[in-house]
């Protein structure tokens, strides 16, 4: 674990995969503008998942202008390995990963920070009381609720929203949990931008290893994407839950 006296308070990790359209709408400028206004020390890690649309070049150009920004270039293996690379390269006492499209705005971190003295894993939720969802298509919400029912039955009981891509871990939790990922380890490569049950495996491990966690209501905005296939992705996510249960039975998480 990094020395707390020499590490930033917060590391923000943002995975990317062909994000040129989000870069053009000013996402990076919004991130850096917010972080520069904060009273705590921070770093921003942009972890790319083998983009092919010029994203890496844009990230590197941005980093040249901001010394607090680091760009990681990874071969394409899926969101899970890209997030893992960023989280393990970070130096922060707390490490937040957030989606590149900022569907959960970075400002929502203020809702997570009050719990850092009580919990080791703190994450945003679109489902519990106090949460707000903007412009979400009905089919996306239906997918989420059906998937969560399976998650609660088969993997992580009591969590209403495992899939919100806005999660913060202490340095200790990060360095314990991420290397233990099995289904979403860097060795298990994804051929596309499918996110799957990456968050489920993390929370499953957190619960199994006794880390305290807190689900916090946040404001979430829907952005249209071609990366979600309701039928195909639902089947793949169900299979991944089965794979997590199989990995547990086979002792892969010891």
Backbone bond lengths (Angstrom), bond angles and torsions (degrees), N, CA, C in turn:
res aa  C-N    CA-C-N  psi(-1)  N-CA   C-N-CA  omega(-1)  CA-C   N-CA-C  phi
1 X - - - 1.455 - - 1.524 109.33 -
2 X 1.339 117.95 138.79 1.450 119.12 -178.15 1.508 112.18 -66.06
3 X 1.309 116.06 154.19 1.451 122.72 176.83 1.519 108.52 -67.89
4 X 1.347 116.91 119.23 1.458 121.48 -175.75 1.518 111.85 -60.16
5 X 1.356 117.54 -25.45 1.461 120.00 -178.53 1.529 112.16 -73.53
6 X 1.337 118.22 -18.40 1.453 121.09 -175.23 1.531 112.71 -122.75
7 X 1.295 117.77 6.36 1.454 120.84 -179.65 1.529 110.04 -108.33
8 X 1.323 117.36 150.72 1.469 119.01 175.95 1.524 110.08 -65.18
9 X 1.304 115.90 157.12 1.463 119.21 177.19 1.525 110.31 -67.36
10 X 1.343 116.67 -44.87 1.463 120.58 -174.57 1.519 111.34 -128.99
11 X 1.326 115.38 129.38 1.462 121.90 168.07 1.524 107.81 -104.58
12 X 1.316 116.67 131.83 1.467 121.49 176.23 1.525 107.52 -110.46
13 X 1.316 115.93 120.46 1.465 121.91 -177.25 1.528 108.38 -109.85
14 X 1.319 116.35 125.91 1.463 121.64 -178.36 1.529 108.84 -124.41
15 X 1.338 118.14 107.82 1.465 119.79 177.21 1.529 110.14 -76.12
16 X 1.334 115.96 149.95 1.463 119.60 179.96 1.517 110.48 -137.27
17 X 1.330 114.14 147.17 1.464 120.70 171.91 1.530 107.38 -152.44
18 X 1.321 116.56 106.42 1.467 122.39 -178.48 1.532 111.44 50.83
19 X 1.319 115.43 64.36 1.466 122.66 -173.08 1.529 112.95 -107.74
20 X 1.310 118.72 21.11 1.455 120.28 -175.08 1.529 112.06 -56.28
21 X 1.329 117.31 -36.88 1.475 119.61 -179.03 1.520 111.22 -66.49
22 X 1.347 117.24 -35.48 1.464 119.85 177.61 1.527 111.41 -73.77
23 X 1.320 116.58 -34.58 1.468 119.92 175.75 1.525 109.91 -62.11
24 X 1.329 115.89 -41.90 1.466 120.48 -178.25 1.525 112.25 -67.14
25 X 1.324 117.74 -25.25 1.470 118.26 177.86 1.532 112.78 -89.66
26 X 1.340 116.81 7.82 1.453 120.15 168.31 1.514 117.25 92.12
27 X 1.320 117.27 19.25 1.463 120.48 -177.08 1.529 111.98 -59.94
28 X 1.324 117.14 -45.54 1.469 120.01 -177.31 1.522 111.62 -64.27
29 X 1.304 117.00 -39.25 1.464 120.70 178.44 1.529 110.97 -63.71
30 X 1.329 116.65 -38.41 1.468 120.32 178.10 1.521 110.70 -65.04
31 X 1.325 116.53 -42.88 1.459 120.83 179.66 1.525 111.89 -60.61
32 X 1.316 115.98 -51.99 1.460 119.83 -175.44 1.527 111.05 -68.24
33 X 1.319 116.64 -35.41 1.461 120.13 178.89 1.526 110.81 -62.95
34 X 1.328 116.54 -43.11 1.466 119.72 178.99 1.523 111.50 -65.82
35 X 1.311 116.99 -48.07 1.463 120.50 -176.06 1.529 111.82 -62.76
36 X 1.316 117.33 -35.53 1.464 120.11 -179.23 1.525 112.63 -68.52
37 X 1.310 117.15 -15.61 1.460 120.99 178.76 1.527 112.86 -89.61
38 X 1.339 117.76 -5.15 1.452 120.24 -172.96 1.530 111.99 -85.91
39 X 1.345 117.61 150.56 1.461 121.27 -177.93 1.526 113.76 -79.55
40 X 1.340 117.78 -12.22 1.460 121.36 -178.35 1.528 110.69 -98.66
41 X 1.328 114.94 163.24 1.463 119.87 176.10 1.526 109.89 -79.24
42 X 1.332 116.04 151.61 1.464 119.46 -173.81 1.527 110.24 -155.99
43 X 1.311 114.89 166.41 1.457 123.18 170.15 1.521 108.01 -143.10
44 X 1.316 116.50 153.40 1.462 122.50 179.33 1.521 108.29 -120.82
45 X 1.333 115.88 120.93 1.461 121.28 -179.23 1.527 108.91 -114.04
46 X 1.322 115.89 119.23 1.461 122.79 179.15 1.526 107.44 -101.65
47 X 1.338 116.07 109.47 1.460 121.59 -172.61 1.527 109.69 -107.62
48 X 1.320 115.81 104.56 1.462 119.69 -174.34 1.521 112.48 -89.02
49 X 1.327 115.10 141.62 1.462 122.71 -176.06 1.532 111.25 -104.94
50 X 1.321 115.90 52.49 1.459 119.42 175.76 1.513 114.58 70.99
51 X 1.328 117.89 41.07 1.470 121.54 180.00 1.525 111.54 -61.23
52 X 1.337 114.78 151.82 1.466 120.33 -178.45 1.527 112.37 -125.57
53 X 1.349 117.72 8.96 1.470 120.74 -173.86 1.524 113.45 -110.70
54 X 1.330 117.58 15.63 1.450 120.38 -178.43 1.517 113.93 95.03
55 X 1.338 116.63 1.81 1.464 120.39 -179.23 1.527 111.90 -58.56
56 X 1.326 117.37 -46.02 1.464 120.60 -176.48 1.525 111.08 -58.98
57 X 1.314 116.57 -44.81 1.455 120.28 179.79 1.527 111.21 -61.54
58 X 1.333 116.30 -40.14 1.467 120.03 178.38 1.523 111.35 -66.79
59 X 1.329 117.38 -40.10 1.464 121.11 178.34 1.520 110.72 -63.72
60 X 1.313 115.97 -43.26 1.465 119.70 -178.29 1.530 111.45 -66.88
61 X 1.302 116.31 -36.73 1.463 120.01 177.00 1.526 110.23 -65.27
62 X 1.312 116.79 -40.55 1.461 122.15 177.73 1.530 110.49 -63.23
63 X 1.326 116.25 -42.97 1.467 120.67 -178.22 1.528 111.34 -64.74
64 X 1.320 117.88 -31.34 1.462 120.74 178.80 1.521 111.62 -62.70
65 X 1.321 115.87 -26.30 1.461 121.13 -177.86 1.531 112.55 -90.41
66 X 1.356 116.56 -11.17 1.464 120.01 -174.55 1.533 108.82 -137.66
67 X 1.315 118.66 105.55 1.473 121.33 -175.93 1.523 114.35 -65.22
68 X 1.319 117.59 -16.16 1.472 120.00 179.16 1.531 112.05 -81.03
69 X 1.326 116.57 -3.50 1.471 121.59 -173.93 1.523 110.54 -104.38
70 X 1.342 115.17 133.45 1.466 121.95 175.56 1.520 108.93 -120.87
71 X 1.313 117.13 137.79 1.463 122.12 176.55 1.521 109.19 -109.94
72 X 1.323 116.57 127.41 1.463 122.20 174.30 1.520 108.17 -107.22
73 X 1.302 117.21 130.81 1.465 121.09 176.83 1.525 108.49 -108.05
74 X 1.307 116.08 116.41 1.466 122.78 -178.35 1.523 109.63 -115.93
75 X 1.314 117.13 152.39 1.459 119.80 170.96 1.528 108.02 -71.08
76 X 1.317 116.40 154.02 1.466 120.35 -174.21 1.528 111.39 -66.46
77 X 1.329 115.75 116.92 1.468 120.91 179.33 1.518 112.15 -140.11
78 X 1.349 117.83 -1.09 1.449 120.75 -179.15 1.519 111.77 109.79
79 X 1.342 115.19 166.64 1.465 120.77 -176.79 1.519 111.84 -61.70
80 X 1.322 117.94 -42.44 1.464 120.72 -177.07 1.517 112.99 -54.34
81 X 1.323 119.17 -55.42 1.458 120.33 178.41 1.529 113.70 -62.17
82 X 1.344 117.73 -33.95 1.467 120.05 178.37 1.524 110.38 -65.99
83 X 1.330 116.75 -43.40 1.474 120.32 176.74 1.523 110.04 -63.49
84 X 1.322 116.01 -44.95 1.470 120.51 -179.04 1.519 111.27 -58.61
85 X 1.322 116.78 -44.35 1.464 120.30 179.25 1.522 110.90 -59.05
86 X 1.323 116.33 -43.29 1.457 120.12 179.63 1.511 113.16 -68.10
87 X 1.310 116.72 -42.83 1.467 120.76 -178.50 1.527 111.11 -64.38
88 X 1.327 117.11 -39.46 1.462 120.06 -178.09 1.525 112.74 -80.84
89 X 1.321 117.42 -19.51 1.463 120.63 174.91 1.521 111.71 -84.06
90 X 1.328 116.67 -15.83 1.463 121.60 -176.29 1.526 111.13 -71.33
91 X 1.329 115.50 160.96 1.459 122.14 179.55 1.527 112.21 -118.97
92 X 1.310 117.39 -0.30 1.456 120.69 -173.01 1.514 114.50 -68.44
93 X 1.324 114.72 150.80 1.464 120.57 172.30 1.526 109.17 -66.23
94 X 1.346 116.00 -31.32 1.456 123.15 172.55 1.519 108.18 -127.56
95 X 1.358 116.30 144.13 1.456 120.84 -174.41 1.525 109.48 -133.79
96 X 1.310 114.61 118.25 1.462 122.17 -176.90 1.518 109.57 -109.49
97 X 1.331 117.16 130.22 1.458 117.55 168.39 1.521 109.36 -108.73
98 X 1.330 114.49 140.31 1.458 121.64 -173.94 1.520 109.32 -143.00
99 X 1.320 117.85 147.26 1.459 122.04 -175.80 1.524 111.74 -69.62
100 X 1.321 115.68 146.98 1.461 121.37 -176.84 1.527 111.65 -62.14
101 X 1.328 117.70 -35.46 1.469 119.10 -177.86 1.526 112.65 -73.77
102 X 1.339 116.20 -6.28 1.459 121.86 -179.97 1.527 112.27 56.54
103 X 1.329 115.53 39.84 1.461 119.76 173.07 1.529 110.40 -59.25
104 X 1.320 116.34 -33.88 1.467 120.94 164.79 1.521 105.95 -104.09
105 X 1.326 118.67 108.58 1.472 120.68 -175.82 1.523 111.83 -61.24
106 X 1.321 116.79 146.23 1.460 121.77 -179.18 1.522 111.66 -56.19
107 X 1.328 117.87 -27.65 1.465 121.33 179.47 1.535 112.67 -59.13
108 X 1.342 116.14 -23.09 1.460 119.79 -178.65 1.526 112.85 -67.92
109 X 1.341 117.41 -10.72 1.461 119.60 178.18 1.521 110.96 -62.25
110 X 1.322 117.21 -24.02 1.470 119.85 178.09 1.522 111.79 -61.93
111 X 1.331 116.94 -23.14 1.464 120.71 178.94 1.534 111.81 -81.29
112 X 1.338 116.59 -20.17 1.459 120.70 179.95 1.524 112.17 -89.63
113 X 1.327 116.24 -35.07 1.465 120.74 -172.60 1.527 115.17 -58.93
114 X 1.335 120.52 -33.31 1.470 118.93 -179.31 1.528 114.35 -61.41
115 X 1.331 117.73 -14.83 1.458 120.82 -175.34 1.531 113.61 -99.34
116 X 1.335 117.14 6.16 1.464 119.19 -174.43 1.526 113.35 -69.73
117 X 1.311 117.91 -17.06 1.469 119.18 178.38 1.517 112.32 -90.35
118 X 1.349 116.95 -1.16 1.465 120.28 -177.36 1.523 113.56 -121.86
119 X 1.337 117.18 -26.51 1.461 120.63 -172.70 1.527 110.49 -131.13
120 X 1.333 115.15 159.73 1.461 121.52 -179.85 1.526 113.03 -105.79
121 X 1.327 116.37 -19.11 1.462 122.91 176.87 1.529 106.64 -132.71
122 X 1.330 115.94 121.62 1.464 121.20 -175.43 1.523 107.35 -131.25
123 X 1.328 117.74 127.63 1.461 118.02 -172.72 1.526 112.49 -143.59
124 X 1.340 113.60 150.36 1.452 120.68 -179.47 1.512 112.42 -74.19
125 X 1.330 114.92 150.04 1.463 121.67 179.48 1.524 109.59 -135.08
126 X 1.331 115.06 137.11 1.464 121.22 176.51 1.513 112.32 -97.23
127 X 1.337 117.25 2.39 1.454 120.93 -170.58 1.524 115.54 -115.22
128 X 1.326 118.05 -29.96 1.453 118.52 -174.61 1.527 110.96 -78.71
129 X 1.320 116.51 166.57 1.463 122.02 -177.47 1.525 110.68 -55.00
130 X 1.327 115.54 132.81 1.459 120.99 -179.50 1.509 114.14 99.93
131 X 1.343 117.65 -13.41 1.462 121.10 179.17 1.527 110.20 -77.80
132 X 1.339 115.48 157.30 1.458 121.27 179.91 1.514 109.13 -136.24
133 X 1.339 116.07 131.99 1.465 121.58 178.97 1.523 107.98 -120.21
134 X 1.326 116.67 128.84 1.466 121.29 -179.48 1.520 111.29 -109.44
135 X 1.327 116.36 127.23 1.468 124.07 168.58 1.524 113.92 59.91
136 X 1.329 116.89 33.14 1.468 118.44 179.74 1.522 110.31 -84.61
137 X 1.339 118.08 128.08 1.463 120.53 176.02 1.529 110.96 -61.25
138 X 1.310 115.40 147.78 1.454 120.30 -177.52 1.524 112.00 -58.38
139 X 1.348 116.80 -39.92 1.461 118.77 -176.84 1.524 111.67 -65.14
140 X 1.365 117.18 -32.89 1.459 119.90 178.40 1.524 110.50 -67.12
141 X 1.323 116.28 -42.08 1.464 119.58 179.01 1.522 110.55 -65.07
142 X 1.332 116.51 -41.74 1.462 120.79 179.20 1.522 110.80 -62.66
143 X 1.337 116.59 -42.59 1.465 120.69 176.11 1.525 110.68 -57.27
144 X 1.331 115.16 -46.45 1.459 120.04 -176.99 1.511 112.89 -63.14
145 X 1.317 117.01 -42.01 1.464 119.57 -178.25 1.529 110.87 -70.16
146 X 1.338 116.45 -39.19 1.460 118.92 177.96 1.512 111.44 -64.93
147 X 1.340 116.42 -42.16 1.456 120.32 179.15 1.522 110.46 -64.87
148 X 1.332 117.15 -41.39 1.459 119.84 -178.87 1.518 111.68 -63.41
149 X 1.328 117.10 -35.15 1.463 119.83 177.48 1.525 110.17 -60.98
150 X 1.324 117.15 -43.13 1.457 120.80 177.40 1.527 111.38 -64.62
151 X 1.328 115.98 -41.26 1.459 120.34 179.65 1.518 110.77 -60.68
152 X 1.330 116.44 -45.03 1.467 120.08 -177.79 1.532 111.31 -65.53
153 X 1.314 116.24 -35.46 1.466 120.14 -179.71 1.529 111.44 -74.12
154 X 1.331 116.54 -38.53 1.451 120.39 -166.60 1.526 116.18 -110.84
155 X 1.352 117.48 -15.52 1.468 116.59 -172.54 1.521 114.73 -139.39
156 X 1.330 119.17 -58.72 1.467 121.80 -173.16 1.522 108.98 -132.45
157 X 1.297 116.47 97.29 1.461 120.72 179.81 1.528 111.06 -72.97
158 X 1.334 114.99 146.49 1.455 120.09 171.01 1.510 116.04 86.65
159 X 1.337 119.08 -4.96 1.466 122.03 178.26 1.526 108.07 -101.86
160 X 1.330 116.93 123.64 1.462 121.44 -174.34 1.522 113.63 -82.27
161 X 1.342 117.30 -24.47 1.463 120.16 -178.90 1.522 109.23 -146.68
162 X 1.323 115.76 98.48 1.471 119.70 178.28 1.518 112.03 -84.04
163 X 1.332 118.36 -17.92 1.463 121.35 -166.12 1.518 115.60 -94.29
164 X 1.307 118.77 -6.47 1.459 119.76 178.76 1.535 109.15 -64.54
165 X 1.335 116.39 124.29 1.466 120.30 -175.29 1.511 113.15 -83.61
166 X 1.320 116.33 54.63 1.470 121.69 -177.12 1.521 106.84 -145.97
167 X 1.347 114.92 85.30 1.459 120.01 -172.15 1.528 110.32 -131.77
168 X 1.322 115.18 140.58 1.461 121.11 -176.86 1.532 109.32 -124.73
169 X 1.337 115.30 135.61 1.457 122.80 -176.24 1.526 109.54 -128.37
170 X 1.313 115.82 143.88 1.460 118.57 170.54 1.523 108.63 -67.11
171 X 1.335 117.08 163.02 1.464 120.02 177.79 1.523 110.54 -58.29
172 X 1.328 117.19 -41.61 1.460 120.24 -179.26 1.520 111.07 -64.08
173 X 1.335 117.08 -45.30 1.457 120.27 179.52 1.521 110.78 -62.97
174 X 1.333 116.58 -41.97 1.465 120.97 179.08 1.514 111.32 -57.81
175 X 1.324 115.50 -50.99 1.466 119.93 -172.31 1.526 112.83 -76.68
176 X 1.328 116.57 -11.16 1.463 120.69 173.81 1.518 111.32 -92.60
177 X 1.337 117.14 -45.28 1.454 121.15 -170.14 1.530 114.23 -80.83
178 X 1.323 117.04 -46.92 1.466 118.89 -171.80 1.530 113.51 -63.64
179 X 1.345 119.80 -39.06 1.465 118.11 176.99 1.529 113.42 -67.11
180 X 1.341 117.45 -16.63 1.459 120.37 -178.33 1.531 112.95 -90.54
181 X 1.336 117.74 -4.38 1.460 119.32 176.93 1.533 109.47 -57.28
182 X 1.303 115.87 136.51 1.463 120.03 -179.21 1.529 110.76 -115.86
183 X 1.321 117.44 -54.89 1.464 120.41 -179.63 1.524 110.16 -64.64
184 X 1.326 116.28 -36.54 1.460 120.95 -178.15 1.522 112.31 -111.67
185 X 1.294 116.55 33.71 1.459 120.68 174.20 1.528 108.69 -74.37
186 X 1.341 117.99 160.10 1.465 120.25 179.05 1.529 113.47 -58.51
187 X 1.326 117.22 -22.20 1.461 120.13 -179.33 1.534 111.96 -73.60
188 X 1.339 116.45 -23.65 1.462 120.71 -179.70 1.523 108.63 -98.30
189 X 1.295 117.06 89.19 1.457 122.95 -170.82 1.523 111.82 -80.77
190 X 1.345 116.25 141.88 1.451 122.42 174.80 1.530 108.62 -98.03
191 X 1.331 118.30 136.07 1.461 120.22 -177.25 1.527 113.98 -79.60
192 X 1.337 117.69 -9.40 1.460 120.47 -175.24 1.524 109.25 -140.68
193 X 1.343 117.05 -158.28 1.465 121.36 -176.97 1.528 111.80 -92.81
194 X 1.309 117.95 14.67 1.462 123.01 -179.01 1.530 111.45 -60.28
195 X 1.335 115.80 127.92 1.471 121.08 179.71 1.516 111.76 -87.34
196 X 1.328 116.11 -42.51 1.455 121.24 176.03 1.512 114.29 65.68
197 X 1.323 115.80 -147.26 1.458 122.81 -174.57 1.523 111.91 -98.62
198 X 1.321 116.77 29.91 1.460 122.04 177.78 1.533 111.54 -53.37
199 X 1.327 116.55 -48.36 1.463 120.48 -179.52 1.524 111.44 -65.53
200 X 1.320 116.53 -34.62 1.463 120.34 178.51 1.521 110.52 -63.27
201 X 1.325 116.44 -45.08 1.460 119.04 -179.55 1.525 111.02 -62.21
202 X 1.334 117.15 -39.44 1.465 120.50 177.91 1.521 111.69 -62.25
203 X 1.332 116.82 -48.26 1.459 119.78 -178.57 1.526 111.58 -69.51
204 X 1.323 116.27 -33.61 1.466 120.29 174.62 1.526 110.39 -59.63
205 X 1.341 115.75 -45.36 1.466 120.05 178.87 1.530 111.34 -66.24
206 X 1.329 116.49 -41.16 1.466 119.95 -179.92 1.523 110.11 -58.98
207 X 1.312 116.16 -44.17 1.474 119.91 -179.99 1.526 110.39 -68.03
208 X 1.322 116.62 -43.92 1.462 120.96 -178.26 1.529 111.75 -61.21
209 X 1.338 116.80 -37.16 1.458 121.08 -175.96 1.525 113.38 -93.48
210 X 1.313 116.83 4.44 1.460 120.33 171.99 1.515 116.60 83.71
211 X 1.349 117.78 17.68 1.460 119.45 176.00 1.529 109.93 -76.64
212 X 1.314 116.58 137.49 1.453 120.05 177.68 1.522 109.69 -76.92
213 X 1.333 117.26 140.98 1.455 119.47 -178.25 1.525 111.23 -140.14
214 X 1.325 114.56 155.21 1.458 122.23 -175.76 1.521 109.92 -137.04
215 X 1.331 116.40 129.13 1.462 123.62 176.24 1.532 108.12 -96.99
216 X 1.331 116.82 125.14 1.462 121.93 -171.71 1.530 109.93 -123.01
217 X 1.333 119.13 132.12 1.473 120.26 179.58 1.524 112.02 -68.10
218 X 1.338 116.05 136.37 1.458 120.96 179.83 1.531 110.41 -133.34
219 X 1.319 114.78 172.32 1.466 122.26 174.91 1.519 107.90 -97.55
220 X 1.320 116.87 125.02 1.468 122.22 -176.36 1.525 109.04 -125.69
221 X 1.337 115.62 138.55 1.463 121.28 -179.68 1.520 109.69 -118.94
222 X 1.308 116.95 135.01 1.464 120.54 178.05 1.522 110.49 -83.50
223 X 1.339 115.92 132.10 1.455 121.77 171.63 1.526 107.93 -118.69
224 X 1.317 116.27 131.76 1.467 120.56 -178.58 1.519 110.49 -59.96
225 X 1.333 116.03 139.69 1.465 121.31 -179.82 1.515 109.77 -149.02
226 X 1.319 115.00 151.37 1.466 120.29 175.31 1.526 110.54 -96.70
227 X 1.333 117.06 5.01 1.463 120.33 -174.37 1.523 113.70 -85.94
228 X 1.328 117.22 -8.83 1.463 120.33 -178.20 1.519 109.91 -106.39
229 X 1.322 116.21 121.91 1.456 122.93 174.64 1.528 106.76 -112.65
230 X 1.341 118.36 104.77 1.465 121.13 -171.16 1.520 114.75 -51.06
231 X 1.314 117.58 -48.32 1.462 120.25 -176.53 1.523 111.53 -74.16
232 X 1.317 116.55 -52.68 1.460 121.38 -177.51 1.525 111.72 -60.63
233 X 1.337 116.74 -45.96 1.464 120.06 -177.11 1.511 111.98 -68.72
234 X 1.325 118.33 -34.98 1.466 121.00 178.04 1.526 110.60 -62.32
235 X 1.329 115.91 -42.65 1.468 120.18 179.06 1.528 110.36 -65.07
236 X 1.330 116.38 -45.42 1.465 120.03 -178.35 1.537 111.57 -63.93
237 X 1.330 117.02 -38.29 1.463 120.28 179.81 1.523 111.30 -68.33
238 X 1.333 116.52 -38.16 1.466 119.84 176.22 1.528 110.21 -62.52
239 X 1.322 116.31 -42.88 1.467 120.07 178.33 1.530 110.25 -61.57
240 X 1.333 117.12 -38.63 1.460 120.17 -179.85 1.524 112.24 -65.93
241 X 1.328 117.15 -35.38 1.471 119.22 175.62 1.520 109.88 -63.56
242 X 1.325 116.45 -42.10 1.464 120.11 177.02 1.528 110.40 -61.58
243 X 1.333 116.63 -38.49 1.470 120.72 179.52 1.530 110.95 -66.27
244 X 1.330 117.56 -35.89 1.469 120.85 177.05 1.520 110.20 -64.65
245 X 1.318 116.70 -44.20 1.473 120.09 177.61 1.528 111.22 -63.61
246 X 1.331 116.29 -40.53 1.458 119.94 177.80 1.535 110.27 -62.99
247 X 1.328 116.77 -44.21 1.475 120.92 -179.85 1.524 110.42 -60.55
248 X 1.318 116.60 -38.10 1.468 119.50 178.53 1.532 110.26 -65.39
249 X 1.328 116.41 -44.86 1.455 120.13 -179.31 1.536 111.67 -63.88
250 X 1.315 116.10 -32.20 1.454 120.95 -178.49 1.520 112.99 -86.78
251 X 1.333 116.98 3.22 1.460 121.13 176.58 1.517 115.09 74.89
252 X 1.333 116.82 24.16 1.463 120.16 -177.61 1.525 112.83 -73.04
253 X 1.318 118.14 -15.02 1.460 120.84 -177.01 1.518 113.38 -101.65
254 X 1.320 118.00 8.33 1.472 119.79 177.96 1.521 109.68 -75.56
